[in-house]
């Protein structure tokens, strides 16, 4: 499917806003990118109407032709295991790039599924590659994004292999907190775009365990939880649950 969308400084879904005007540009683009270079990038970005919950941006096995920047909403990536089970491999929030799983084999290894109404920029990779050869800072930014993807995969492997259920869920909440902070949003109050079932699938836990751990953190006063609305009351306590040094997450 061809994906579309963009948004202005408030992350609405109008397709008429360019990269220079996007409030997420500082996350998505290299800080050193000059105005002329931003205009060149803006020329290749494809935008359109919002995509809806359940829509697939691309399917596993589909030819790789573009990477995607999320302007608003949320997306999950999913692969199918050898025994036919779906495994969630990542959650993406506004300002983040996804779709790079197709780089190695020229085919996507995951499917990308919209979690809520979202605005998405589609960036044809062939044209991005051509532009990157002309703009060194853009090429470096893309390498940074690839490195970040690798680091996130390693972090997930560590979570699944060593950490308790409490540590896994606390780590996920801290990850969302940090990513919100990077977007200029509240690090202590946010909406969980993913279901408890999705959280359990991603972290290798049952939905009952996810609900039980979240309820326990709520009863302990570490977080305040109202359905999908989360307020982190005690950030240091949450880091302690996640076995993260208290100065490691801002």
Secondary structure, 3 states (H helix, E strand, C coil): CCCCCCCCCCCCCCCCCCHHHCCCHHHHCCCCCCHHHHHHHHHHEECCCCECCCCEEECCCCECCEEEEEEEEEEEEEEECCCCCEEEEEEEECCCEECHHHCCCCECCCEEEEEEEEEEEEEEHHHHHHHHHHCHHHHHHHHHHHHHHHHHHHHHHHHHHHCCHHHHHHHHHHHHHHHHHHCCCCCCEEECCCCHHHHHHHHCCCHHHHHHHHHHHHHCCCEEEECCEEEECCHHHHHHHCCCCCCCCC
